[in-house]
Amino acid sequence: MENNETGLSKLTDTIENAITGVPAPVRKNFIKAFGQLCTAAVDIPVAWLEGKSAEIRATTEARLQIIRKEGETISDQIIVPQEYITKASSKFAAKVIKEQINLDQITLNAANELSSGKNVESSETPIDDISEDWLNEFENLARLKSSEDMKVVFGKILAGEIVKPGTFSIKTIKLISQLDNQAAKLFQIFCSQTISLRATDNIFDARVVSFSGNAASNSLREFGLSFDSLNILHEYGLIISDYNSWMHYSPCIANEQKQVGAALRFQNKNYGLVPSDREKFDKTLKLNGVALTKAGKELLDIIPLESSDKYKDALTEFFKSKHLDLVEIK
C-alpha cells in the first residue's frame, strides 16, 4: 500500500506541475484527457478539473453497486462454489487494476513530456478540442500495454495529441498497438536510419536511402533491413510497397548564403547539405530508397532511436560522392 500511495503521489505531483506549465489552450485538452485516463486525476484540486472529481467518484460508486447487484443475481440463479466466485472475482479485479496501472504510467509519461516543454509552444492561440472518440480508442488500446517501451511510445502519442489534436490518427494508434516484438524492433531500426525532408512541423518525405543499390535486392541488408525485414514492415502498413521510390532533396542544399529551403533530419538533428564544389555538386539530388507511409511518418518522431553510426558514415560518404557535405544546423 505504501508503494501505491507513493506512486499516486508522484503521479499527482507530476500532473500538477505539467498543468501549471502548459499554455491555456493546451490545458483544456490536458484536463480532459487526464480526467478520463488517470486514477490520480480524481485527486487533483477540484477547480482544475471543473468540479469533475465528485462526479467521477459518484459514477464509480454507482457502477460498483450495479456490479454487486448483478453479481448477487447471477450467484442466486447459478449454483457455483463460493471458492470459484472468489477466485474469479479476484482475477477480474487484478486484471482491472493492472490495466489501470498501465494507463496511469502512460499518463505519467505524457505529463513528463508536457512538463518538459519540448513539444509545447507558448502561443495562446486556441486549438481544437481533443476528440472523445480518439480518447476512447486510445484508452482501449493503451490499457493493454505493459512493456516499458510501449508505455513510453503511448505517452508521447498522448502528449502529442493533447498539444495538437489530429497529429495521430486512430488508424495509426491501432497500427502501433498491433506490432509484435519483431516488427517493433525492425521499425526502431528503420526509424534510426531514416532521413526526412522537413519545413517547420511538416514532414514532406521520410525514407532510408539505399545508396547505390535497390533495397528490394537486399542493398540495405548490412544495416539490418533485409528484403524479408522490409516485407514485415510493409505488411504492418509502415512503409510503402515500392522499395526503390525516390524524392528530390534539393531543398536541403544550402545556397551561397548557407541557407536551406528545408532541413534534412537524421537522428533527431537537423542538417543542411553544403556544396564542396559549386560546379560539380548534384543539383537535383534525387534520393532512392524505402519511404514511410503516412502512419509511419506520424510515428517517426516518437520512436526511441538507436545509435546508427555505420549508416551515418555511409550516408556522409554518399553525399560526398555528390560533392555535398552533411553539416548540422545549430
N, C-alpha and C positions, 0 to 999 in steps of 0.2 A: 504493500500500500504506500509505503514511504517513497518508493521509486516512482510509482504512478503519479503521486502528488507533485513530486519534483519535476517530472516530465511535463505535466499540465501547467505547472507554474512557469517553466521555461517557455513553453509554447505560448502562453498568455502574454508573458513579458515581450516576446519577440513580435507578436501581433500588435501589441500596443505601440511598440517602437516603430513598427512599419506604418501603422495608421497615421501617427503624428508626422511621419517623414514624407508622405506622398502628397502630391498636389490634390486640391479639392475635386477636380473632375475624375481622378482615378479612385479617390477614397470611396465614392459611392459603389463602384464595382467591387472594390476590395471588401467592403462590409457585406455586400450581397453574397459574394462567393464564399467568404469565410463563415458567414452566418448559416449557410446551408451545409457546408462540408465539415466544419471543425467542432469537436467536442468543447474545446476551450472557449469557443466564441460565446457560449452562454454566460461566461463569467466576465466578459468584457463589460465595462460600465454601460448601463442602460442607455445613457444619452448617445453613446456611439452607435449602438445598434437600433436606435429609434424605437425603443420600447419592445424589441422583439424577444428579449430574454425570457420574460414571463410567459409570452405566447409559446415559445419553444418548450418550456418546462410543462406547461399545461397540456400541449399537444402530445408530448412524450408520455405523460401520466395517463392521458385518455387512451392512447394506443396500448399501454401496458394493461389497463383494465379490460380492454376488448380482448387482448390476447389471453388474459387469465380466464375470462368468461368462456371464450371459445375452447380453451384447454379443458375446462371443467365439463363442458358439454360433450366434447369428444370422449373424455375418460368415462363419462356416465353411459355412453352408448356402446363403447367397445371395452371388452374385458381385456386389460393389458396389465401385466405385472408392474407394480409400483417401481421396482428397480429399473425396468425398461424406460418408464416415463421419466424417471430422474436422470438416467443416463442420456436419453435423447435430449432432454431439456438442457443439460449441461453442455452437450456437444453443440447444440444450436447457439447457446449463449456464447460459447468460446469462439464460434465462427463469427458471430456478430461483433464481438469485442475485437477480434483480430482484424477484421475489415475496417473497423473504426480507427484502430491504431494506425493502420496503413494510411487512411485519409488524413489523420492528424499529422503524421510525419511528412506527408506530401504538402500539406498546407504550411507546415513549418518551413519546409524548403522554399516554398513560394514566398513566404513572408521574408525570409532571408534575402531572396533575390530582390524583392521590392525595397527593403530597407537599405540595401547596398547602393541603390540609386543608379545602377548600371543601365537599366532599361527604362527609367522613368524620367521624362522630360519635365522641366519646371513650368511649362506653359499652363495657363489657366483656361485654355480653350476647351469648351465642353466636348466630351467624347461620347460615343454611342454606349448604350447600356449593354452589359454582358447578357447574352441570351439565356433564358431559363432552360430552353431545350438543350443548349450546349452544356450548361451546368449539370443538368440531369444525366446527360450521356457521359459527361466526364466523371461524375460521381460513380456511376455504374461500372465504369471501366477502371477507375483509379483505385477503388476499394479492394480490388483483387491483386494489386501489385505489392509484392512482398520483398523483392530484391532491392538492394540499396541503389543500384544503378538506375532502375526503372523509376524509383521514387524521386530521384534527382531529375530525371527527364520530365516526369509528370509535374513536378514542382515548377520547372521552367516553363512548361506549357501553360500552366495555370497563371503564373505571373505575367507571361506574355499576353494572354487573352484578357486579363484584367486591365492592363495598360492600353491595349489596342484590340478591342473586340473584332473578331474576323480574321485574326492572324493565323489561327489554326482551325481548319475545317473539322467537322465531326468525322468525315471520312479519314482524315489524317490521324486523329487520335485513335480511331478504331484500328487503323493500319499499324501504328506503333505498338498498340496493345496486343496485337496478334503475333508479333515477331517471336520466334523461338530463339534459344540461346545462340545457335549457329548463325542465323540470319542477323541477329542484333550485333554480333561480333563482326560479321562481314560488313555491315553498314557502318560501324565505327571505323573500320579500316578504310572503307571507301571515303567517308567524310574527312578523315585525317589527311587524305591525299587529294582532296577536291580543291580546285581553284574556282573562283566565282567572279563574275563581272558585275560591278555594283555602282550605283549612284544613289546617294542618300540611303534610304532604307530598302530600296528596290533591288532585288536580285534578278538581273536580266538573264543570266545563264550561270550554270554551275556544272562542272564536269571534271573528270580525271583525264588528263591529256595522255594520249597513248604514244606520243613522240613519233618515232618513225614507222611503227608497225600498226597493225589492226588488232584491237582488243579481242575481236571475235576469233582471232588466230593466236590467242594467248600472249599477246605482246605485253600484257600487264601481270603476267604470272609471277615475275620476280618481285613484284610489290604486293603479293598476297591476293591478287584479283585475277584468278584463272577464269577461263571461259565458263566452267561449271559454277564458279562462285558468282559470276555476274548473272547467270541464269537464275540463281536463287533470289538475288535482289530484284530481278525483273519480275519474277513470279509474285513477289510481295508488292509490286507496283511502285518501287522506289527509284528505278532507272528506266529510261526509255528503251524500246526494242532495238533501235539502230545503234550498235556498239561502235560505229565509226562516223557518227554525226559530227558536224562542225559548226563553229561560230567565229565571227570576226572579233578579235580582241584589240583592234587598232585604237579604240578609245582609251586604252590603258597606256599607250605610248606617249611619253612626255614630249611637249613641244620645246622650242629653244629657250623658253622661259621656265622650263622644268615644271610645267603644269600638265595635268592629265584630265581628260573628259570624264573618266570613270576609274575607280580603283580596282585593282586586281587583288582579291582577298585570298589569303592562304594561311592556314594555321592561326586564325584569329588575328592576323596582322594585315594591314593594307600596304600594297606595293604599287609602284609605277615602273614602267619599262623605259629606261633611258638609252637612246641610241649611242652605241660606241663608235659608229661610223655613219654620218648623216647621209652619205650617198648609197651605202650598201645595205642598210637595215631593211628588214621586211616591213613594208608599209601597210600591207593588208592584214598580216598576222592572222591567218586562217588556222584555227586550232582544232584538230580532230581528237575525238575521244568518246567517252561514255558519259552521257548527261543525266542529271537528276530529273525526275518528274516534278510536277507541281507540289505533290505531297513531300517528295524528297527535299525540295528546296525549303519548304516550310519547316522541316525538321533540322536542317543543316546546322543552324546556329545554336541548337540546344543539345547536340550530341557531344559528350566529353571526348576530346580529341587525344590521340596518342602521338608521341613524337614520331616524325616521319622524315628524318634527316636523309635517308637514302633517296627517297623520292624528291626531296627538295634539291639535293645535289644534281640529280638527273634533270630536273626542271630548269635549274640555273644554267647548266651546260647546254640544254636545248635552246634556251633563249640566246645564249652567247653565240650559238651557231647561226643565229639570225641577226647578229650584231646588235643585241639588246641586253642591257644589264638590268637584273632584277634588284630594284632599290626600294627599301622600306620607306613608307611615307610616315613621318613623325607627326 
